[in-house]
Amino acid sequence: MIEILKILFTMPFLLYACYTDLKERRVSNRLWKYMLASGSVFVIYDVYTGGIPYLKSLIFSGVIVFVSIYILFQLGAFGGGDAKGLIVLSILFPLYPVFLLSEELYPLLGLPPVGLFAFTVLENALLVTTLVPLGMFCYNALHFSPEMLKKPLYMFIGYRTEVSSLKRKEHLALLEKFELDENGIVIRKFARTGLDFDANLKPELGEYVKKGLIEKEVWVTPGLPFMLSITAGFITAVVFGDLIFYAVFSFLGV
């Protein structure tokens, strides 16, 4: 019962984090502080009922996840808000949540060999993120235009939109750099991480279109916030378990 209460307690915080990440592309540190402070009731209860073994699990989970997430954050794998959210989850759930609901034992796929719940959330989040290119491709297929065939791989990471509409849109990044050479020809280069509109070439793009140097539409990428993937990873970890572990072992027939 306590695990179900902890899950129900956690979900509003994750959903609000998704909302702010979508709207502002950032998650306030105060959200995680409030979540940890109010969730400390569960931590105290679990330590009281679980004793020294639970306290050891709490310390182990907190330290291992903190060090691992900090390294990944320094490598630029995700943002600070995402990292802090995973660290708080490691404290609230040092042991994998197992519970019985409607005569079904969760997670449905069983416990993963590595019982660090925050790692399973991260693994599932990464798996969900890999599905984004497929969804992007399907979107482009439904809005197909012959110009897409010039850059078919872009269909997996972005979509085309009119230059004139860019000022009305937020949280988009250009997939290409546009550089004017000495002959007055615009050279296009792939921008691996995307170029933010506020800092790169938005005024020039309109001029290029007026002069006929580029098409009216350019490739952009929405850069979906990772907090959405973390929340999806949390839900799938609670309900199903470690999806990557299960998929690998199913493939190997183990």
Disulfide bonds with the S-S distance in Angstrom:
none
